[in-house]
Amino acid sequence: MIIKYIGFLFTLLWSYSFIKSQNIFKKGSGLLITLFVSNISWFTFIAACYYGVKNFSFYQTLLGIIVSIILVHLAFARISLYINSKFSDKKYLMIIKTSVEYLIIAIFVYYFFF
């Protein structure tokens, strides 16, 4: 029973972290992230919530959902603070972010067409 609940929490954390990561990207790459990753993550999150309601009590499920959302928000805030402290020049950070976004678009295009 504990292993099932840990798996439930892990699935909630995993899917909600992908949902939250969609907000990081610009509109162009954000659209690709929305189409391919975020929609699947929303489906996974909702399926995990349904699994939790079916296998655990309502309060355990609600606690798991709330804890996973809070942990993901705290992790993203902490990572944001860490990254901002490491890059004193924000221009360099934006160059890296843009490069990563174009790399993601290229990977999606390559995967989709080849």
C-alpha positions in Angstrom: 0.0 0.0 0.0 2.9 2.4 0.8 4.6 1.6 -2.5 1.4 2.3 -4.4 1.1 5.7 -2.6 4.7 6.6 -3.3 4.2 5.7 -6.9 1.1 7.9 -6.9 3.0 10.8 -5.5 5.9 10.3 -7.9 3.5 10.3 -10.8 1.9 13.5 -9.6 5.3 15.2 -9.1 6.5 14.0 -12.5 3.5 15.2 -14.5 3.0 18.5 -12.7 6.7 19.4 -13.1 6.2 19.1 -16.9 3.0 21.1 -16.7 4.8 23.8 -14.8 7.9 23.8 -17.1 5.6 24.9 -20.0 5.6 28.4 -18.5 9.3 28.8 -18.9 9.4 28.7 -22.7 8.4 31.4 -25.2 5.3 31.2 -27.4 7.0 29.4 -30.4 8.6 26.6 -28.4 5.9 26.8 -25.8 3.4 25.8 -28.5 5.4 22.7 -29.2 5.8 21.9 -25.6 2.0 22.4 -25.1 1.1 20.1 -28.0 3.5 17.3 -27.3 4.4 17.4 -23.6 1.9 19.4 -21.6 -1.2 17.8 -22.9 0.1 14.3 -22.1 1.2 15.6 -18.7 -2.2 16.9 -18.0 -3.7 13.6 -19.0 -1.2 11.8 -16.7 -1.9 14.2 -13.8 -5.7 13.7 -14.1 -5.3 9.9 -14.5 -3.1 9.9 -11.4 -5.7 11.8 -9.5 -8.4 9.3 -10.6 -6.1 6.4 -9.6 -5.6 8.1 -6.2 -9.4 8.5 -5.6 -10.0 4.9 -6.6 -7.3 3.3 -4.5 -6.9 5.7 -1.5 -9.2 7.8 0.6 -10.3 11.2 -0.6 -8.2 12.9 2.0 -5.0 11.0 1.2 -5.5 11.8 -2.5 -6.2 15.5 -1.8 -3.1 15.6 0.5 -1.0 14.0 -2.2 -2.2 16.5 -4.8 -1.6 19.5 -2.6 1.8 18.3 -1.4 3.0 17.6 -5.0 1.9 21.0 -6.3 3.6 22.8 -3.4 6.8 20.8 -3.8 7.0 21.5 -7.6 6.3 25.2 -7.0 9.0 25.4 -4.3 11.5 23.5 -6.4 10.9 25.8 -9.4 11.3 28.9 -7.2 14.5 27.5 -5.6 15.9 26.6 -9.1 15.1 30.1 -10.3 16.9 31.7 -7.4 19.9 29.5 -8.0 20.1 30.2 -11.7 19.7 33.9 -11.2 22.5 33.9 -8.6 24.9 32.0 -10.9 24.4 34.4 -13.9 25.2 38.0 -13.1 24.8 38.9 -16.8 21.2 38.3 -17.7 22.0 38.7 -21.4 24.2 35.5 -21.3 21.3 33.7 -19.5 18.9 34.7 -22.3 21.3 33.5 -25.0 21.4 30.1 -23.3 17.7 30.0 -22.8 17.1 30.8 -26.5 19.6 28.2 -27.6 17.9 25.5 -25.5 14.5 26.5 -26.9 15.7 26.3 -30.5 17.4 22.9 -29.7 14.0 21.6 -28.4 12.3 22.8 -31.6 14.9 21.1 -33.7 14.6 17.9 -31.8 10.8 17.9 -32.2 11.1 18.7 -35.9 13.7 16.0 -36.4 11.7 13.4 -34.4 8.4 14.4 -36.2 9.8 14.3 -39.8 12.5 11.7 -39.6 
